């Protein structure tokens, strides 16, 4: 596709359930990022994948959060045993090489935990 | 660790007035600096970036920013704003050898007629 694609666009889940959020980066982009945007707040870094290097997971808020990137392309962010404080917009971005190249953002997945 | 401070959470201005959105960063190493814009109900898009070289950077839609190393600032400016510039603006920094892009909390620019 022409841009970064995220699915679903909206997700409502019950507290305690697991959710999976998907990101399809721009073809050929080696770097992929996940961020979280809560209401009235900035973007919180979650995790960064760059090529075949070990991902930078230092932003994941708890061990309930994990992410994978298969085949250097599609990424899945998994949140286990969701809590109400996990409600936010989860943004995925990709870039051609890394930090010195423009990051292209998807439209995000709005997660609501009820 | 790097950090970004956007000094104003909301900036209301009248159409055709000049505007400056302030951004200060903290880092102990060389940095790259970015401004992103998020229009209502849309994703983020890059306005401009500073990697090296000239400290005055020009971006899309008539915006520009100046990197000031001594003041650790990267303020965004536009000489004459339009209603369509109403959006959330995010300043971001990455360390040249780092792996994360750190964002400020955003500045809501509202342009009134």
Interface residues (C-beta under 8 A of the other chain):
Chain A: X4 X33 X35 X41 X42 X43 X45 X48 X50 X56 X58 X59 X91 X93 X98 X99 X100 X102 X103 X105 X106 X107 X108
Chain B: X6 X32 X36 X42 X43 X44 X45 X46 X49 X51 X90 X92 X94 X95 X96 X98 X99 X100 X101 X102 X103 X104 X105 X106
